[in-house]
Each structure stands twice: as C-alpha cells, then as structure tokens.
Amino acid sequence: MLAAFPAFFAYYAFTFEINPYFLLGLAGLGLTVYGVIIPTEIRDYFGDEAMNVQTMTVRLGLAKASFLSIVLLSFGATLTCLAYFLEFAVNAHVALTVFLLVPVAAVLFVLRQFIMLHSLSKKFAASTESETLKEDLVNLSAHNPLWIMLVTQAYNLIAIVLFISKFVL
C-alpha cells in the first residue's frame, strides 16, 4: 500500500482517466516492493525468532519467505515492465523500450541475490543450526537496502523516460 497509494494519488492528480497500463504497472509495483522488503525481515529473522516476534518470515520460515520474495519480485517486475512496454508500444514509441533493459538488468541482479539467499535458507533448514550459515544469511540479507535502491531507482528511471516522452515525442 505504501507503494501503490502515492503513485495512484499522483496519477489521479493529473487525470481522471483509467489507464489499464497504469493499473497493471501499479499492481506490479506493489508486488515488487513487497518482494524486495521480505529480505529485510530475513535479516531480522534470528532476533525476531529469539524474541518470539511473529513476523511473516518467522511464521513461514526462511526458505519459504525467501522463495516468496523471488516469486513476488519476478511477477511484479514482469507486470511492471509489461505495462511500460505496452504503454510505449501503443503510443508508437517502441524505440523507448530499450530503456526497459535497465530495470530488467537490476531485477535480474537482485533475483540472483535472492536465489543465493534462498539457497542459504534451505541449507540452514537442513543443518543443525550452523552459526556460519546464520552469519552468511544475515550478511547477505544485510545488502537488502542496496537491492531495494537498485530496483526502485531502475523503475524511477523508466518512469522519468515515460514522463519526458509525453512532452518531447
């Protein structure tokens, strides 16, 4: 909701038309944002579990939570990029779709990190509470602010390209 409401408000501040591409992109943005936030909970998992704080990640477990982050980011990014692609294609600005390589590259990089996080989570679940695996999980998930920044700034770039195209093209 924190991702969707500001974007929805800004959109309707400028127009009252319902654009299906915007709604598709908004759904993708919401899924993406939640997907990149889950590793923040993974970073806090061991402290939350020790204090009996029932976060979604504690309830699901590390492996399921990390897998959920992969699914949400993948599906969200697909919807968002599809929305931008359709918007560019419908407005005959197909050449601008080259800018979609930026969010795709950012998401693929972050997905690779999420897959490593999931792999470590599965190893941890199969182990006997290995301290080394705990440290590896915490250290890897500590990079999550960077991952959030990469994905959101890549999305911002493509949004700026779309915005400028409205005036220039």
Rosetta silent file (secondary structure, phi, psi, omega in degrees, C-alpha in Angstrom):
SEQUENCE: MLAAFPAFFAYYAFTFEINPYFLLGLAGLGLTVYGVIIPTEIRDYFGDEAMNVQTMTVRLGLAKASFLSIVLLSFGATLTCLAYFLEFAVNAHVALTVFLLVPVAAVLFVLRQFIMLHSLSKKFAASTESETLKEDLVNLSAHNPLWIMLVTQAYNLIAIVLFISKFVL
SCORE:     score description
SCORE:     0.000 S_00000001
   1 L     0.000  -34.107  179.867    0.000    0.000    0.000 S_00000001
   2 L   -65.682  -24.910  176.928    2.867    2.353    0.702 S_00000001
   3 L   -86.042  -38.780 -172.474    3.949    1.951   -2.924 S_00000001
   4 H   -76.536  -45.580 -175.023    0.511    1.998   -4.511 S_00000001
   5 H   -60.422  -47.295  178.954   -1.210    4.922   -2.799 S_00000001
   6 H   -61.717  -41.412  179.618    1.361    7.639   -3.644 S_00000001
   7 H   -66.680  -42.610  179.141    1.563    6.528   -7.277 S_00000001
   8 H   -63.767  -42.756  178.840   -2.216    6.251   -7.569 S_00000001
   9 H   -62.101  -47.673 -179.420   -2.676    9.672   -5.954 S_00000001
  10 H   -61.716  -41.034  179.935   -0.127   11.308   -8.266 S_00000001
  11 H   -61.121  -49.901 -176.847   -1.707    9.713  -11.319 S_00000001
  12 H   -77.848   -9.188  172.066   -5.209   10.882  -10.474 S_00000001
  13 H   -71.446  -24.115 -178.013   -3.947   14.329   -9.528 S_00000001
  14 H  -103.396  -20.871 -177.121   -3.233   14.812  -13.235 S_00000001
  15 L  -156.001  156.313  175.369   -6.051   12.872  -14.877 S_00000001
  16 L  -109.011    3.752  178.877   -9.326   11.140  -14.164 S_00000001
  17 L   -75.809  146.221  174.978   -8.958    8.604  -16.972 S_00000001
  18 L   -96.990  115.966  179.745   -8.442    4.973  -16.125 S_00000001
  19 L  -104.152  116.240 -177.727   -5.416    3.663  -17.974 S_00000001
  20 H   -62.430  -29.563  178.648   -5.168   -0.145  -17.826 S_00000001
  21 H   -68.269  -37.991  176.872   -1.390    0.004  -18.319 S_00000001
  22 H   -63.119  -45.354 -179.827   -1.060    2.215  -15.280 S_00000001
  23 H   -63.683  -38.792  176.742   -3.151   -0.187  -13.198 S_00000001
  24 H   -63.482  -45.558  178.321   -1.073   -3.133  -14.450 S_00000001
  25 H   -64.697  -37.113  178.905    2.125   -1.289  -13.590 S_00000001
  26 H   -65.304  -41.940  176.121    0.752   -0.293  -10.201 S_00000001
  27 H   -61.852  -43.616  178.233   -0.045   -3.922   -9.375 S_00000001
  28 H   -62.946  -40.575  179.213    3.473   -4.868  -10.477 S_00000001
  29 H   -62.812  -44.726  179.022    4.998   -2.099   -8.383 S_00000001
  30 H   -60.250  -44.682  178.567    3.133   -3.242   -5.278 S_00000001
  31 H   -65.020  -41.262  179.942    4.263   -6.842   -5.734 S_00000001
  32 H   -62.385  -47.496 -177.812    7.828   -5.750   -6.446 S_00000001
  33 H   -59.999  -45.447  179.424    8.039   -3.545   -3.387 S_00000001
  34 H   -66.173  -36.503  178.097    6.807   -6.284   -1.093 S_00000001
  35 H   -60.717  -39.096 -179.227    9.153   -8.746   -2.788 S_00000001
  36 H   -83.607  -12.802  178.066   12.199   -6.601   -2.061 S_00000001
  37 H   -83.658  -28.808 -177.168   11.110   -5.872    1.512 S_00000001
  38 H   -54.195  -41.528  178.717   10.926   -9.524    2.602 S_00000001
  39 H   -61.361  -20.287  173.847   14.751   -9.877    2.830 S_00000001
  40 H   -64.693  -41.610  176.163   14.676   -7.111    5.448 S_00000001
  41 H   -68.030  -32.527  178.063   12.634   -9.469    7.608 S_00000001
  42 H   -64.715  -39.851  177.979   15.040  -12.280    6.750 S_00000001
  43 H   -59.930  -35.450 -177.849   17.893  -10.176    8.101 S_00000001
  44 L   -92.707    1.402 -172.127   15.980   -9.809   11.385 S_00000001
  45 H   -52.755  -50.174 -172.985   14.742  -13.408   11.462 S_00000001
  46 H   -66.865  -38.999  176.119   17.038  -14.770   14.164 S_00000001
  47 H   -68.569  -42.250  178.774   16.415  -11.884   16.560 S_00000001
  48 H   -62.917  -42.226 -179.429   12.675  -11.952   15.897 S_00000001
  49 H   -66.057  -41.375  179.964   12.520  -15.704   16.442 S_00000001
  50 H   -64.656  -33.513 -179.166   14.538  -15.469   19.676 S_00000001
  51 L   -91.928    3.137 -179.424   12.194  -12.734   20.982 S_00000001
  52 L    60.776   36.249  174.385    9.107  -14.648   19.768 S_00000001
  53 L   -85.893  118.762 -172.617    8.112  -11.823   17.409 S_00000001
  54 L   -88.913   71.964  174.313    5.709  -13.437   14.952 S_00000001
  55 L   -77.047  168.995  177.437    6.633  -11.784   11.658 S_00000001
  56 H   -59.477  -39.709 -177.929    5.571  -13.321    8.392 S_00000001
  57 H   -67.155  -39.493  177.346    9.118  -14.608    7.905 S_00000001
  58 H   -64.710  -41.266 -179.882    9.203  -16.257   11.333 S_00000001
  59 H   -68.068  -42.217 -178.914    5.867  -17.935   10.631 S_00000001
  60 H   -77.547  -34.253 -171.603    6.828  -19.091    7.137 S_00000001
  61 L    95.955  159.723 -174.587   10.444  -19.912    7.854 S_00000001
  62 H   -62.188  -45.178 -175.208   13.479  -18.667    5.985 S_00000001
  63 H   -64.851  -46.400 -179.651   13.219  -20.922    2.936 S_00000001
  64 H   -67.739  -39.345  179.935    9.554  -20.191    2.220 S_00000001
  65 H   -65.788  -43.196  179.655    9.953  -16.464    2.880 S_00000001
  66 H   -67.302  -35.248  175.889   12.970  -16.185    0.592 S_00000001
  67 H   -66.017  -40.360  177.560   11.128  -18.157   -2.096 S_00000001
  68 H   -60.955  -38.679  177.823    8.149  -15.800   -1.722 S_00000001
  69 H   -63.884  -36.932  177.056   10.448  -12.826   -2.290 S_00000001
  70 H   -64.297  -47.179 -178.555   11.658  -14.432   -5.536 S_00000001
  71 H   -63.005  -48.127 -177.518    8.096  -15.057   -6.716 S_00000001
  72 H   -64.409  -43.636  179.480    6.822  -11.576   -5.812 S_00000001
  73 H   -65.360  -43.487 -179.711    9.784   -9.770   -7.375 S_00000001
  74 H   -61.523  -50.680 -178.226    9.623  -11.889  -10.546 S_00000001
  75 H   -66.946  -43.511  179.857    5.884  -11.485  -11.018 S_00000001
  76 H   -62.720  -44.815  179.511    5.885   -7.812  -10.009 S_00000001
  77 H   -65.456  -37.666  178.158    8.743   -6.910  -12.332 S_00000001
  78 H   -62.239  -46.853  179.102    7.104   -8.789  -15.189 S_00000001
  79 H   -63.128  -43.684 -178.674    3.848   -6.867  -14.739 S_00000001
  80 H   -64.311  -48.635 -179.847    5.622   -3.534  -14.389 S_00000001
  81 H   -65.674  -36.676  176.555    7.850   -3.997  -17.431 S_00000001
  82 H   -62.755  -41.906  179.095    4.910   -5.310  -19.448 S_00000001
  83 H   -61.188  -45.812  178.018    2.901   -2.207  -18.542 S_00000001
  84 H   -65.305  -42.524  178.818    5.709    0.096  -19.679 S_00000001
  85 H   -58.384  -48.096 -179.926    6.276   -1.929  -22.829 S_00000001
  86 H   -63.452  -40.168  177.991    2.590   -1.741  -23.747 S_00000001
  87 H   -61.521  -45.650  178.868    2.466    1.973  -22.992 S_00000001
  88 H   -65.756  -43.506 -177.050    5.466    2.609  -25.243 S_00000001
  89 H   -66.129  -43.811 -178.547    4.170    0.312  -27.997 S_00000001
  90 H   -64.917  -34.558 -179.837    0.643    1.758  -28.029 S_00000001
  91 L   -90.914   15.864  176.788    1.993    5.293  -28.246 S_00000001
  92 L    57.541   37.095  176.156    4.320    4.306  -31.106 S_00000001
  93 L  -117.962   46.168 -175.037    7.463    4.884  -29.039 S_00000001
  94 H   -58.344  -31.120  179.926    8.804    1.341  -29.416 S_00000001
  95 H   -60.802  -27.466 -179.851   12.385    2.655  -29.529 S_00000001
  96 H   -71.010  -14.835 -179.920   11.983    3.701  -25.888 S_00000001
  97 H   -64.094  -16.272  176.493   11.591    0.068  -24.876 S_00000001
  98 H   -60.405  -29.823  178.413   15.397   -0.129  -24.923 S_00000001
  99 H   -67.679  -18.161  177.559   15.254    1.694  -21.575 S_00000001
 100 H   -67.314  -15.578  176.968   13.439   -1.332  -20.148 S_00000001
 101 H   -63.516  -28.736 -179.431   16.801   -3.101  -20.161 S_00000001
 102 H   -65.836  -55.382  178.039   17.752   -1.067  -17.084 S_00000001
 103 H   -65.243  -32.731  177.852   15.007   -2.373  -14.763 S_00000001
 104 H   -63.102  -45.334  178.900   15.340   -5.852  -16.259 S_00000001
 105 H   -63.299  -42.734  179.507   19.085   -5.881  -15.513 S_00000001
 106 H   -63.217  -45.157 -179.590   18.516   -4.540  -11.992 S_00000001
 107 H   -65.332  -41.942  179.194   15.811   -7.094  -11.246 S_00000001
 108 H   -62.761  -39.822  176.682   17.896   -9.967  -12.639 S_00000001
 109 H   -61.589  -47.498 -178.565   20.832   -8.921  -10.456 S_00000001
 110 H   -67.009  -39.677  176.818   18.611   -8.752   -7.373 S_00000001
 111 H   -59.685  -38.100  177.268   16.908  -12.050   -8.236 S_00000001
 112 H   -60.445  -40.943  177.592   20.326  -13.673   -8.363 S_00000001
 113 H   -66.054  -40.831  178.715   20.946  -12.412   -4.819 S_00000001
 114 H   -64.079  -37.346  178.519   17.516  -13.666   -3.714 S_00000001
 115 H   -66.295  -39.356  175.473   18.267  -17.091   -5.187 S_00000001
 116 H   -64.124  -40.125  177.872   21.513  -17.213   -3.197 S_00000001
 117 H   -62.695  -42.282  177.986   19.541  -16.181   -0.099 S_00000001
 118 H   -64.242  -42.512  178.882   17.017  -18.949   -0.767 S_00000001
 119 H   -61.336  -45.152  177.083   19.794  -21.497   -1.244 S_00000001
 120 H   -62.815  -38.706  179.988   21.397  -20.490    2.058 S_00000001
 121 H   -63.222  -41.193  178.336   17.977  -20.635    3.737 S_00000001
 122 H   -66.905  -40.445  177.678   17.433  -24.196    2.521 S_00000001
 123 H   -63.185  -40.699  179.739   20.915  -25.201    3.695 S_00000001
 124 H   -64.003  -42.779  179.907   20.221  -23.644    7.085 S_00000001
 125 H   -62.714  -32.653 -178.894   16.914  -25.513    7.391 S_00000001
 126 H   -85.189  -11.464 -176.716   18.691  -28.793    6.611 S_00000001
 127 L   -92.176 -178.531  176.444   21.549  -28.109    9.028 S_00000001
 128 L  -104.786   64.495  176.246   21.761  -28.299   12.776 S_00000001
 129 L    56.676   51.747 -179.020   21.616  -24.556   13.438 S_00000001
 130 L   -65.872  124.660  178.423   25.015  -23.748   11.905 S_00000001
 131 H   -64.851  -35.306  179.220   26.389  -20.436   13.187 S_00000001
 132 H   -63.964  -43.404  178.477   28.302  -19.943    9.938 S_00000001
 133 H   -65.905  -37.353  175.994   25.106  -20.259    7.892 S_00000001
 134 H   -58.641  -48.695 -179.723   23.342  -17.837   10.256 S_00000001
 135 H   -61.932  -42.726  179.282   26.103  -15.296    9.718 S_00000001
 136 H   -61.596  -42.585  178.559   26.049  -15.855    5.966 S_00000001
 137 H   -63.459  -46.415 -179.769   22.267  -15.320    5.871 S_00000001
 138 H   -64.925  -44.281 -179.149   22.441  -12.155    7.955 S_00000001
 139 H   -64.071  -42.802  179.583   25.397  -10.790    5.981 S_00000001
 140 H   -67.397  -46.575 -178.284   23.793  -11.472    2.603 S_00000001
 141 H   -70.073  -15.928  176.652   20.391  -10.103    3.581 S_00000001
 142 L   -67.198  -15.519  177.028   22.095   -7.003    5.027 S_00000001
 143 L   -81.278    1.019 -175.900   22.602   -5.910    1.407 S_00000001
 144 H   -56.459  -38.858  176.557   18.849   -5.514    1.035 S_00000001
 145 H   -57.091  -37.384  176.157   18.873   -1.678    1.170 S_00000001
 146 H   -64.566  -43.116  179.991   21.121   -1.759   -1.907 S_00000001
 147 H   -63.084  -42.749  177.565   18.773   -4.210   -3.635 S_00000001
 148 H   -60.490  -45.531 -179.123   15.772   -2.024   -2.861 S_00000001
 149 H   -62.402  -44.001 -179.730   17.632    1.012   -4.206 S_00000001
 150 H   -59.825  -48.797 -176.733   18.674   -0.747   -7.422 S_00000001
 151 H   -68.693  -47.893 -175.771   15.175   -1.916   -8.271 S_00000001
 152 H   -68.117  -36.816  179.198   13.314    1.237   -7.276 S_00000001
 153 H   -71.464  -33.051  174.760   15.755    3.581   -8.994 S_00000001
 154 H   -65.030  -40.876  175.600   15.609    1.491  -12.168 S_00000001
 155 H   -64.198  -40.086  178.510   11.809    1.791  -12.033 S_00000001
 156 H   -62.694  -40.268  178.788   12.154    5.529  -11.437 S_00000001
 157 H   -59.033  -47.049 -177.718   14.372    5.880  -14.496 S_00000001
 158 H   -67.956  -32.839  176.499   11.829    4.241  -16.763 S_00000001
 159 H   -66.609  -38.463  177.652    9.053    6.369  -15.238 S_00000001
 160 H   -66.445  -41.538  177.087   11.081    9.501  -15.975 S_00000001
 161 H   -59.445  -45.216  178.810   11.634    8.331  -19.562 S_00000001
 162 H   -62.783  -43.776 -179.307    7.881    7.815  -19.960 S_00000001
 163 H   -61.840  -48.102  179.841    7.155   11.212  -18.411 S_00000001
 164 H   -63.418  -36.896 -179.364    9.639   13.045  -20.659 S_00000001
 165 H   -62.003  -27.734  179.182    8.322   11.196  -23.725 S_00000001
 166 H   -64.223  -29.037 -177.124    4.895   12.744  -23.102 S_00000001
 167 H  -100.081  -33.104 -173.351    6.377   16.193  -23.729 S_00000001
 168 H   -89.334  -38.680 -174.292    9.198   15.538  -26.191 S_00000001
 169 L   -98.096    0.000    0.000    7.735   12.962  -28.557 S_00000001
